[in-house]
Amino acid sequence: MSPQFVKWSQVSVTLDTNVYVSALNFGGRAARLLAMAENGAIIIDISDHIENELVRVLREDFKWEAYRITFHGGASEENDSARNSQRSG
């Protein structure tokens, strides 16, 4: 009888804006989730709504400058028009 191997699939999660804010400003457990995604242990799905809310909160409540806010595989509010023009052009 040959051994059976369990194939693990990556878990896909959606995080609330508060988790991102906590991770980016304070570290801790929330930051570990982002590190897990960077290492490929999990996949983080983010909606345009959460992304836009995160940009707003970081800029308005935490006084982040626009240059500090970038997304892998996404875009901040400032890049939405560029992204839309590329699709239509």
C-alpha positions in Angstrom: 0.0 0.0 0.0 1.5 3.3 -1.1 1.4 6.3 1.2 -1.2 8.9 0.4 -0.2 12.5 0.3 -2.6 15.3 1.1 -2.3 18.2 -1.3 -2.6 21.5 0.6 -4.2 24.3 -1.2 -3.6 27.9 -0.3 -6.2 29.5 1.8 -7.7 32.7 0.4 -8.7 35.3 2.9 -10.3 38.8 2.9 -9.1 41.2 5.6 -11.0 44.1 7.0 -9.5 47.6 6.7 -8.7 47.6 10.4 -6.4 44.6 10.0 -4.4 46.4 7.3 -4.2 49.6 9.4 -3.0 47.7 12.4 -0.4 45.7 10.4 1.0 48.8 8.7 1.1 51.0 11.7 1.6 48.8 14.7 2.8 45.3 13.5 1.9 42.4 15.7 -0.4 39.6 14.6 -2.0 41.6 11.8 1.5 42.1 10.3 2.1 38.4 10.5 -0.9 37.8 8.1 0.7 40.1 5.6 4.0 38.3 6.0 2.2 35.0 5.4 0.9 36.3 2.1 4.3 37.6 1.1 5.7 34.1 1.8 2.9 32.4 -0.2 1.3 30.7 2.8 -2.0 32.5 2.2 -3.7 34.5 -0.6 -5.2 37.8 0.4 -8.1 39.1 -1.7 -8.9 42.8 -1.5 -11.9 44.6 -3.0 -11.7 48.0 -4.6 -13.9 49.3 -1.7 -11.5 48.0 1.0 -8.5 49.3 -0.9 -10.0 52.8 -1.3 -11.1 52.8 2.3 -7.6 51.8 3.4 -6.0 54.6 1.4 -8.4 57.1 2.8 -7.8 56.0 6.4 -4.0 56.0 6.1 -4.0 59.4 4.5 -6.6 61.1 6.6 -6.3 59.5 10.0 -2.6 58.5 10.0 -1.3 61.3 7.7 0.5 58.9 5.3 1.9 60.6 2.2 0.7 59.2 -1.2 4.1 57.9 -2.1 4.0 55.5 0.9 0.8 53.8 -0.3 1.3 51.2 -3.1 -0.4 47.9 -3.7 1.0 44.7 -5.3 -1.4 43.7 -8.0 -3.7 46.6 -7.3 -3.7 50.4 -7.3 -4.4 53.2 -5.0 -7.1 55.8 -5.7 -4.5 58.0 -7.4 -3.8 55.2 -9.9 -7.5 54.3 -10.7 -7.8 56.8 -13.6 -4.5 55.6 -15.1 -5.6 51.9 -14.8 -9.0 52.7 -16.4 -7.3 54.7 -19.3 -5.0 51.8 -20.0 -8.0 49.4 -20.3 -9.8 51.6 -22.7 -6.7 52.7 -24.7 
